[in-house]
Amino acid sequence: MKKIYYSSTCDTCARIIKDLKLKKKNFLFQDIKNERISEDQIIEMKVMAGTYEALFSRVALKYKKLNPKPPTL
């Protein structure tokens, strides 16, 4: 079964779920505000996406507030 990770407070998530009628397509939903993503789930998503970086939006406000810097060698 395919799983959708979403935020219940995200208008974009709600719009996508509604527009694509995902509730009617037998997906399993996990609200990341109420049920944290486990380490195993993050690893599984990384394998599917190719990199950890692909899992996060660099334009997201929370990401910008963290101001992550790449490690210096």
DRENKEDREN-29845 format. One record per atom (N, C-alpha, C): residue number from 1; atom name; x, y, z. Coordinates in nm, 2 decimals, m for minus. Layout:
<atom><k>NUM</k><a>CA</a><u>X</u><v>Y</v><w>Z</w></atom>
...
***
This chain:
<atom><k>1</k><a>N</a><u>0.08</u><v>m0.12</v><w>0.00</w></atom>
<atom><k>1</k><a>CA</a><u>0.00</u><v>0.00</v><w>0.00</w></atom>
<atom><k>1</k><a>C</a><u>0.09</u><v>0.12</v><w>0.00</w></atom>
<atom><k>2</k><a>N</a><u>0.05</u><v>0.22</v><w>m0.08</w></atom>
<atom><k>2</k><a>CA</a><u>0.13</u><v>0.35</v><w>m0.08</w></atom>
<atom><k>2</k><a>C</a><u>0.09</u><v>0.44</v><w>0.03</w></atom>
<atom><k>3</k><a>N</a><u>0.19</u><v>0.51</v><w>0.08</w></atom>
<atom><k>3</k><a>CA</a><u>0.17</u><v>0.60</v><w>0.20</w></atom>
<atom><k>3</k><a>C</a><u>0.19</u><v>0.74</v><w>0.16</w></atom>
<atom><k>4</k><a>N</a><u>0.11</u><v>0.83</v><w>0.21</w></atom>
<atom><k>4</k><a>CA</a><u>0.12</u><v>0.98</v><w>0.20</w></atom>
<atom><k>4</k><a>C</a><u>0.16</u><v>1.04</v><w>0.33</w></atom>
<atom><k>5</k><a>N</a><u>0.27</u><v>1.11</v><w>0.33</w></atom>
<atom><k>5</k><a>CA</a><u>0.31</u><v>1.18</v><w>0.45</w></atom>
<atom><k>5</k><a>C</a><u>0.27</u><v>1.32</v><w>0.43</w></atom>
<atom><k>6</k><a>N</a><u>0.19</u><v>1.38</v><w>0.52</w></atom>
<atom><k>6</k><a>CA</a><u>0.14</u><v>1.52</v><w>0.50</w></atom>
<atom><k>6</k><a>C</a><u>0.13</u><v>1.59</v><w>0.63</w></atom>
<atom><k>7</k><a>N</a><u>0.11</u><v>1.72</v><w>0.62</w></atom>
<atom><k>7</k><a>CA</a><u>0.09</u><v>1.80</v><w>0.74</w></atom>
<atom><k>7</k><a>C</a><u>m0.06</u><v>1.85</v><w>0.74</w></atom>
<atom><k>8</k><a>N</a><u>m0.13</u><v>1.82</v><w>0.85</w></atom>
<atom><k>8</k><a>CA</a><u>m0.27</u><v>1.86</v><w>0.85</w></atom>
<atom><k>8</k><a>C</a><u>m0.29</u><v>2.01</v><w>0.86</w></atom>
<atom><k>9</k><a>N</a><u>m0.19</u><v>2.08</v><w>0.89</w></atom>
<atom><k>9</k><a>CA</a><u>m0.20</u><v>2.23</v><w>0.89</w></atom>
<atom><k>9</k><a>C</a><u>m0.15</u><v>2.29</v><w>0.76</w></atom>
<atom><k>10</k><a>N</a><u>m0.12</u><v>2.21</v><w>0.66</w></atom>
<atom><k>10</k><a>CA</a><u>m0.06</u><v>2.26</v><w>0.53</w></atom>
<atom><k>10</k><a>C</a><u>m0.18</u><v>2.27</v><w>0.43</w></atom>
<atom><k>11</k><a>N</a><u>m0.21</u><v>2.40</v><w>0.39</w></atom>
<atom><k>11</k><a>CA</a><u>m0.31</u><v>2.42</v><w>0.28</w></atom>
<atom><k>11</k><a>C</a><u>m0.27</u><v>2.35</v><w>0.15</w></atom>
<atom><k>12</k><a>N</a><u>m0.15</u><v>2.35</v><w>0.12</w></atom>
<atom><k>12</k><a>CA</a><u>m0.10</u><v>2.29</v><w>m0.01</w></atom>
<atom><k>12</k><a>C</a><u>m0.12</u><v>2.14</v><w>0.00</w></atom>
<atom><k>13</k><a>N</a><u>m0.09</u><v>2.08</v><w>0.11</w></atom>
<atom><k>13</k><a>CA</a><u>m0.11</u><v>1.93</v><w>0.12</w></atom>
<atom><k>13</k><a>C</a><u>m0.26</u><v>1.90</v><w>0.11</w></atom>
<atom><k>14</k><a>N</a><u>m0.35</u><v>1.98</v><w>0.17</w></atom>
<atom><k>14</k><a>CA</a><u>m0.49</u><v>1.96</v><w>0.17</w></atom>
<atom><k>14</k><a>C</a><u>m0.54</u><v>1.97</v><w>0.02</w></atom>
<atom><k>15</k><a>N</a><u>m0.49</u><v>2.07</v><w>m0.04</w></atom>
<atom><k>15</k><a>CA</a><u>m0.54</u><v>2.10</v><w>m0.18</w></atom>
<atom><k>15</k><a>C</a><u>m0.50</u><v>1.98</v><w>m0.27</w></atom>
<atom><k>16</k><a>N</a><u>m0.37</u><v>1.94</v><w>m0.26</w></atom>
<atom><k>16</k><a>CA</a><u>m0.32</u><v>1.83</v><w>m0.34</w></atom>
<atom><k>16</k><a>C</a><u>m0.40</u><v>1.70</v><w>m0.32</w></atom>
<atom><k>17</k><a>N</a><u>m0.43</u><v>1.67</v><w>m0.19</w></atom>
<atom><k>17</k><a>CA</a><u>m0.50</u><v>1.55</v><w>m0.15</w></atom>
<atom><k>17</k><a>C</a><u>m0.64</u><v>1.56</v><w>m0.21</w></atom>
<atom><k>18</k><a>N</a><u>m0.70</u><v>1.68</v><w>m0.20</w></atom>
<atom><k>18</k><a>CA</a><u>m0.84</u><v>1.69</v><w>m0.26</w></atom>
<atom><k>18</k><a>C</a><u>m0.84</u><v>1.69</v><w>m0.41</w></atom>
<atom><k>19</k><a>N</a><u>m0.75</u><v>1.77</v><w>m0.47</w></atom>
<atom><k>19</k><a>CA</a><u>m0.75</u><v>1.78</v><w>m0.62</w></atom>
<atom><k>19</k><a>C</a><u>m0.73</u><v>1.64</v><w>m0.69</w></atom>
<atom><k>20</k><a>N</a><u>m0.64</u><v>1.56</v><w>m0.63</w></atom>
<atom><k>20</k><a>CA</a><u>m0.60</u><v>1.43</v><w>m0.69</w></atom>
<atom><k>20</k><a>C</a><u>m0.69</u><v>1.32</v><w>m0.63</w></atom>
<atom><k>21</k><a>N</a><u>m0.79</u><v>1.36</v><w>m0.55</w></atom>
<atom><k>21</k><a>CA</a><u>m0.88</u><v>1.26</v><w>m0.49</w></atom>
<atom><k>21</k><a>C</a><u>m0.81</u><v>1.14</v><w>m0.43</w></atom>
<atom><k>22</k><a>N</a><u>m0.71</u><v>1.17</v><w>m0.35</w></atom>
<atom><k>22</k><a>CA</a><u>m0.62</u><v>1.06</v><w>m0.30</w></atom>
<atom><k>22</k><a>C</a><u>m0.69</u><v>0.98</v><w>m0.19</w></atom>
<atom><k>23</k><a>N</a><u>m0.79</u><v>1.04</v><w>m0.12</w></atom>
<atom><k>23</k><a>CA</a><u>m0.86</u><v>0.97</v><w>m0.01</w></atom>
<atom><k>23</k><a>C</a><u>m0.94</u><v>0.86</v><w>m0.07</w></atom>
<atom><k>24</k><a>N</a><u>m0.98</u><v>0.87</v><w>m0.20</w></atom>
<atom><k>24</k><a>CA</a><u>m1.06</u><v>0.76</v><w>m0.26</w></atom>
<atom><k>24</k><a>C</a><u>m0.97</u><v>0.66</v><w>m0.33</w></atom>
<atom><k>25</k><a>N</a><u>m0.84</u><v>0.68</v><w>m0.33</w></atom>
<atom><k>25</k><a>CA</a><u>m0.75</u><v>0.59</v><w>m0.40</w></atom>
<atom><k>25</k><a>C</a><u>m0.68</u><v>0.49</v><w>m0.31</w></atom>
<atom><k>26</k><a>N</a><u>m0.73</u><v>0.46</v><w>m0.19</w></atom>
<atom><k>26</k><a>CA</a><u>m0.67</u><v>0.36</v><w>m0.11</w></atom>
<atom><k>26</k><a>C</a><u>m0.53</u><v>0.38</v><w>m0.06</w></atom>
<atom><k>27</k><a>N</a><u>m0.49</u><v>0.51</v><w>m0.04</w></atom>
<atom><k>27</k><a>CA</a><u>m0.36</u><v>0.54</v><w>0.02</w></atom>
<atom><k>27</k><a>C</a><u>m0.37</u><v>0.54</v><w>0.17</w></atom>
<atom><k>28</k><a>N</a><u>m0.26</u><v>0.51</v><w>0.23</w></atom>
<atom><k>28</k><a>CA</a><u>m0.25</u><v>0.52</v><w>0.38</w></atom>
<atom><k>28</k><a>C</a><u>m0.19</u><v>0.66</v><w>0.41</w></atom>
<atom><k>29</k><a>N</a><u>m0.25</u><v>0.73</v><w>0.50</w></atom>
<atom><k>29</k><a>CA</a><u>m0.21</u><v>0.87</v><w>0.53</w></atom>
<atom><k>29</k><a>C</a><u>m0.14</u><v>0.88</v><w>0.67</w></atom>
<atom><k>30</k><a>N</a><u>m0.03</u><v>0.95</v><w>0.68</w></atom>
<atom><k>30</k><a>CA</a><u>0.03</u><v>0.97</v><w>0.80</w></atom>
<atom><k>30</k><a>C</a><u>0.05</u><v>1.12</v><w>0.82</w></atom>
<atom><k>31</k><a>N</a><u>m0.02</u><v>1.18</v><w>0.92</w></atom>
<atom><k>31</k><a>CA</a><u>m0.01</u><v>1.32</v><w>0.95</w></atom>
<atom><k>31</k><a>C</a><u>0.12</u><v>1.34</v><w>1.03</w></atom>
<atom><k>32</k><a>N</a><u>0.22</u><v>1.40</v><w>0.98</w></atom>
<atom><k>32</k><a>CA</a><u>0.35</u><v>1.42</v><w>1.05</w></atom>
<atom><k>32</k><a>C</a><u>0.34</u><v>1.51</v><w>1.17</w></atom>
<atom><k>33</k><a>N</a><u>0.23</u><v>1.58</v><w>1.18</w></atom>
<atom><k>33</k><a>CA</a><u>0.22</u><v>1.67</v><w>1.30</w></atom>
<atom><k>33</k><a>C</a><u>0.17</u><v>1.58</v><w>1.42</w></atom>
<atom><k>34</k><a>N</a><u>0.10</u><v>1.48</v><w>1.39</w></atom>
<atom><k>34</k><a>CA</a><u>0.05</u><v>1.39</v><w>1.50</w></atom>
<atom><k>34</k><a>C</a><u>0.12</u><v>1.26</v><w>1.52</w></atom>
<atom><k>35</k><a>N</a><u>0.19</u><v>1.22</v><w>1.42</w></atom>
<atom><k>35</k><a>CA</a><u>0.26</u><v>1.09</v><w>1.42</w></atom>
<atom><k>35</k><a>C</a><u>0.40</u><v>1.12</v><w>1.36</w></atom>
<atom><k>36</k><a>N</a><u>0.50</u><v>1.12</v><w>1.44</w></atom>
<atom><k>36</k><a>CA</a><u>0.63</u><v>1.16</v><w>1.39</w></atom>
<atom><k>36</k><a>C</a><u>0.68</u><v>1.05</v><w>1.29</w></atom>
<atom><k>37</k><a>N</a><u>0.77</u><v>1.10</v><w>1.20</w></atom>
<atom><k>37</k><a>CA</a><u>0.83</u><v>1.01</v><w>1.10</w></atom>
<atom><k>37</k><a>C</a><u>0.94</u><v>0.94</v><w>1.17</w></atom>
<atom><k>38</k><a>N</a><u>0.95</u><v>0.81</v><w>1.16</w></atom>
<atom><k>38</k><a>CA</a><u>1.05</u><v>0.73</v><w>1.23</w></atom>
<atom><k>38</k><a>C</a><u>1.18</u><v>0.74</v><w>1.15</w></atom>
<atom><k>39</k><a>N</a><u>1.29</u><v>0.70</v><w>1.21</w></atom>
<atom><k>39</k><a>CA</a><u>1.42</u><v>0.69</v><w>1.14</w></atom>
<atom><k>39</k><a>C</a><u>1.42</u><v>0.59</v><w>1.03</w></atom>
<atom><k>40</k><a>N</a><u>1.35</u><v>0.48</v><w>1.05</w></atom>
<atom><k>40</k><a>CA</a><u>1.34</u><v>0.38</v><w>0.94</w></atom>
<atom><k>40</k><a>C</a><u>1.26</u><v>0.44</v><w>0.82</w></atom>
<atom><k>41</k><a>N</a><u>1.16</u><v>0.52</v><w>0.85</w></atom>
<atom><k>41</k><a>CA</a><u>1.08</u><v>0.58</v><w>0.74</w></atom>
<atom><k>41</k><a>C</a><u>1.16</u><v>0.68</v><w>0.66</w></atom>
<atom><k>42</k><a>N</a><u>1.24</u><v>0.76</v><w>0.73</w></atom>
<atom><k>42</k><a>CA</a><u>1.33</u><v>0.86</v><w>0.67</w></atom>
<atom><k>42</k><a>C</a><u>1.43</u><v>0.78</v><w>0.58</w></atom>
<atom><k>43</k><a>N</a><u>1.49</u><v>0.67</v><w>0.63</w></atom>
<atom><k>43</k><a>CA</a><u>1.58</u><v>0.60</v><w>0.55</w></atom>
<atom><k>43</k><a>C</a><u>1.51</u><v>0.54</v><w>0.42</w></atom>
<atom><k>44</k><a>N</a><u>1.39</u><v>0.49</v><w>0.44</w></atom>
<atom><k>44</k><a>CA</a><u>1.32</u><v>0.43</v><w>0.33</w></atom>
<atom><k>44</k><a>C</a><u>1.29</u><v>0.54</v><w>0.22</w></atom>
<atom><k>45</k><a>N</a><u>1.25</u><v>0.66</v><w>0.27</w></atom>
<atom><k>45</k><a>CA</a><u>1.22</u><v>0.77</v><w>0.18</w></atom>
<atom><k>45</k><a>C</a><u>1.35</u><v>0.82</v><w>0.10</w></atom>
<atom><k>46</k><a>N</a><u>1.46</u><v>0.82</v><w>0.18</w></atom>
<atom><k>46</k><a>CA</a><u>1.59</u><v>0.85</v><w>0.12</w></atom>
<atom><k>46</k><a>C</a><u>1.63</u><v>0.76</v><w>0.00</w></atom>
<atom><k>47</k><a>N</a><u>1.61</u><v>0.63</v><w>0.03</w></atom>
<atom><k>47</k><a>CA</a><u>1.63</u><v>0.53</v><w>m0.08</w></atom>
<atom><k>47</k><a>C</a><u>1.55</u><v>0.56</v><w>m0.20</w></atom>
<atom><k>48</k><a>N</a><u>1.42</u><v>0.59</v><w>m0.18</w></atom>
<atom><k>48</k><a>CA</a><u>1.33</u><v>0.62</v><w>m0.30</w></atom>
<atom><k>48</k><a>C</a><u>1.37</u><v>0.75</v><w>m0.37</w></atom>
<atom><k>49</k><a>N</a><u>1.41</u><v>0.85</v><w>m0.29</w></atom>
<atom><k>49</k><a>CA</a><u>1.44</u><v>0.98</v><w>m0.34</w></atom>
<atom><k>49</k><a>C</a><u>1.58</u><v>0.99</v><w>m0.40</w></atom>
<atom><k>50</k><a>N</a><u>1.67</u><v>0.91</v><w>m0.35</w></atom>
<atom><k>50</k><a>CA</a><u>1.81</u><v>0.92</v><w>m0.39</w></atom>
<atom><k>50</k><a>C</a><u>1.90</u><v>0.99</v><w>m0.30</w></atom>
<atom><k>51</k><a>N</a><u>1.85</u><v>1.10</v><w>m0.23</w></atom>
<atom><k>51</k><a>CA</a><u>1.93</u><v>1.17</v><w>m0.14</w></atom>
<atom><k>51</k><a>C</a><u>1.84</u><v>1.22</v><w>m0.03</w></atom>
<atom><k>52</k><a>N</a><u>1.90</u><v>1.25</v><w>0.09</w></atom>
<atom><k>52</k><a>CA</a><u>1.83</u><v>1.32</v><w>0.20</w></atom>
<atom><k>52</k><a>C</a><u>1.78</u><v>1.46</v><w>0.16</w></atom>
<atom><k>53</k><a>N</a><u>1.87</u><v>1.53</v><w>0.09</w></atom>
<atom><k>53</k><a>CA</a><u>1.84</u><v>1.66</v><w>0.05</w></atom>
<atom><k>53</k><a>C</a><u>1.71</u><v>1.67</v><w>m0.04</w></atom>
<atom><k>54</k><a>N</a><u>1.69</u><v>1.57</v><w>m0.12</w></atom>
<atom><k>54</k><a>CA</a><u>1.57</u><v>1.57</v><w>m0.20</w></atom>
<atom><k>54</k><a>C</a><u>1.44</u><v>1.56</v><w>m0.12</w></atom>
<atom><k>55</k><a>N</a><u>1.45</u><v>1.53</v><w>0.00</w></atom>
<atom><k>55</k><a>CA</a><u>1.33</u><v>1.52</v><w>0.09</w></atom>
<atom><k>55</k><a>C</a><u>1.28</u><v>1.65</v><w>0.14</w></atom>
<atom><k>56</k><a>N</a><u>1.36</u><v>1.75</v><w>0.14</w></atom>
<atom><k>56</k><a>CA</a><u>1.33</u><v>1.88</v><w>0.20</w></atom>
<atom><k>56</k><a>C</a><u>1.33</u><v>1.99</v><w>0.10</w></atom>
<atom><k>57</k><a>N</a><u>1.25</u><v>2.09</v><w>0.13</w></atom>
<atom><k>57</k><a>CA</a><u>1.24</u><v>2.21</v><w>0.04</w></atom>
<atom><k>57</k><a>C</a><u>1.33</u><v>2.32</v><w>0.09</w></atom>
<atom><k>58</k><a>N</a><u>1.42</u><v>2.36</v><w>0.01</w></atom>
<atom><k>58</k><a>CA</a><u>1.51</u><v>2.47</v><w>0.06</w></atom>
<atom><k>58</k><a>C</a><u>1.44</u><v>2.61</v><w>0.06</w></atom>
<atom><k>59</k><a>N</a><u>1.32</u><v>2.62</v><w>0.00</w></atom>
<atom><k>59</k><a>CA</a><u>1.25</u><v>2.75</v><w>0.01</w></atom>
<atom><k>59</k><a>C</a><u>1.15</u><v>2.75</v><w>0.13</w></atom>
<atom><k>60</k><a>N</a><u>1.14</u><v>2.64</v><w>0.20</w></atom>
<atom><k>60</k><a>CA</a><u>1.05</u><v>2.64</v><w>0.32</w></atom>
<atom><k>60</k><a>C</a><u>1.10</u><v>2.73</v><w>0.43</w></atom>
<atom><k>61</k><a>N</a><u>1.01</u><v>2.80</v><w>0.49</w></atom>
<atom><k>61</k><a>CA</a><u>1.05</u><v>2.90</v><w>0.60</w></atom>
<atom><k>61</k><a>C</a><u>1.12</u><v>2.83</v><w>0.71</w></atom>
<atom><k>62</k><a>N</a><u>1.08</u><v>2.71</v><w>0.75</w></atom>
<atom><k>62</k><a>CA</a><u>1.15</u><v>2.64</v><w>0.86</w></atom>
<atom><k>62</k><a>C</a><u>1.29</u><v>2.60</v><w>0.82</w></atom>
<atom><k>63</k><a>N</a><u>1.31</u><v>2.56</v><w>0.70</w></atom>
<atom><k>63</k><a>CA</a><u>1.44</u><v>2.53</v><w>0.65</w></atom>
<atom><k>63</k><a>C</a><u>1.53</u><v>2.65</v><w>0.66</w></atom>
<atom><k>64</k><a>N</a><u>1.48</u><v>2.76</v><w>0.61</w></atom>
<atom><k>64</k><a>CA</a><u>1.56</u><v>2.88</v><w>0.61</w></atom>
<atom><k>64</k><a>C</a><u>1.59</u><v>2.93</v><w>0.75</w></atom>
<atom><k>65</k><a>N</a><u>1.50</u><v>2.91</v><w>0.84</w></atom>
<atom><k>65</k><a>CA</a><u>1.53</u><v>2.95</v><w>0.98</w></atom>
<atom><k>65</k><a>C</a><u>1.64</u><v>2.87</v><w>1.04</w></atom>
<atom><k>66</k><a>N</a><u>1.65</u><v>2.74</v><w>1.00</w></atom>
<atom><k>66</k><a>CA</a><u>1.76</u><v>2.65</v><w>1.05</w></atom>
<atom><k>66</k><a>C</a><u>1.89</u><v>2.70</v><w>1.00</w></atom>
<atom><k>67</k><a>N</a><u>1.89</u><v>2.76</v><w>0.88</w></atom>
<atom><k>67</k><a>CA</a><u>2.01</u><v>2.81</v><w>0.81</w></atom>
<atom><k>67</k><a>C</a><u>2.12</u><v>2.70</v><w>0.81</w></atom>
<atom><k>68</k><a>N</a><u>2.09</u><v>2.58</v><w>0.76</w></atom>
<atom><k>68</k><a>CA</a><u>2.19</u><v>2.47</v><w>0.75</w></atom>
<atom><k>68</k><a>C</a><u>2.30</u><v>2.51</v><w>0.66</w></atom>
<atom><k>69</k><a>N</a><u>2.42</u><v>2.47</v><w>0.70</w></atom>
<atom><k>69</k><a>CA</a><u>2.54</u><v>2.50</v><w>0.63</w></atom>
<atom><k>69</k><a>C</a><u>2.60</u><v>2.36</v><w>0.59</w></atom>
<atom><k>70</k><a>N</a><u>2.65</u><v>2.35</v><w>0.47</w></atom>
<atom><k>70</k><a>CA</a><u>2.72</u><v>2.22</v><w>0.44</w></atom>
<atom><k>70</k><a>C</a><u>2.85</u><v>2.21</v><w>0.52</w></atom>
<atom><k>71</k><a>N</a><u>2.89</u><v>2.09</v><w>0.56</w></atom>
<atom><k>71</k><a>CA</a><u>3.02</u><v>2.08</v><w>0.63</w></atom>
<atom><k>71</k><a>C</a><u>3.14</u><v>2.13</v><w>0.55</w></atom>
<atom><k>72</k><a>N</a><u>3.23</u><v>2.19</v><w>0.62</w></atom>
<atom><k>72</k><a>CA</a><u>3.35</u><v>2.23</v><w>0.56</w></atom>
<atom><k>72</k><a>C</a><u>3.46</u><v>2.12</v><w>0.58</w></atom>
<atom><k>73</k><a>N</a><u>3.53</u><v>2.10</v><w>0.47</w></atom>
<atom><k>73</k><a>CA</a><u>3.64</u><v>1.99</v><w>0.48</w></atom>
<atom><k>73</k><a>C</a><u>3.77</u><v>2.05</v><w>0.50</w></atom>
***
